Amino acid sequence: MNLQHINVKIYVEDDSAVDLSRFIDVFHSWIKQQLLDELLIDVADYRHVPAGPGVILIGHEADYAMDNKGGRLGLLYNRKAPLDGSNADRFGQALSSAAKACQMLENEFKDNGVLTFSRQEFQLFVNDRAIAPNTAETLQNCQDEIASFLTATVGHNQFNLEHHSNPRQRFGVEVKVAEAFELAAISSR
């Protein structure tokens, strides 16, 4: 199965003091300086949507968003352009890009210390139902590959994969690791 359009959402540890309006200026500065690997184009403000996409940094190859879908705030990396390589390569690219953006955001907010991303929990999913419908068969076809990728990435196999089987949702897993990983180590892969 050739998975494309990989998404990663790394959750915010405590979102009670996070002001989403600050991300608008931060994302605009990233566009101006072209700080990420993808071509950055615009910022969209969806803060008015409850449990919605929040603030989105729109790019040509990928989008970054401070996303609140599912009632959990986190940095969502949405790869739009196809990538060559193996599924593990594409998982790695998405997780690395998300981790890099999380590091940059933590640095942007370090003056008031209100933004910390989880080092133990994230979501990995495929934003293409034609390639990866949310079925038990897709999970069976991908589970070993995801587990192998995670073992190589976090350096151990002490993690839990939770699959939500609702066919109306995109295929993906919630990843919870026993030992915290370092964003810097993940982003440099």
Secondary structure, DSSP 4 states (H G I P E B T S, - for coil): ----SEEEEEEES--TT--THHHHHHHHHHHHHT-SSSPEEEEEEETTSTTS-EEEEEESSEEEEEE-GGG--EEEEEE-S---S-HHHHHHHHHHHHHHHHHHHHHHTTTTT---EEEEEEEEEES-TTTS-SSHHHHHHHHHHHHHHHHHHHSS--EEEEE---TTSPSEEEEEESSPPPHHHHHT-
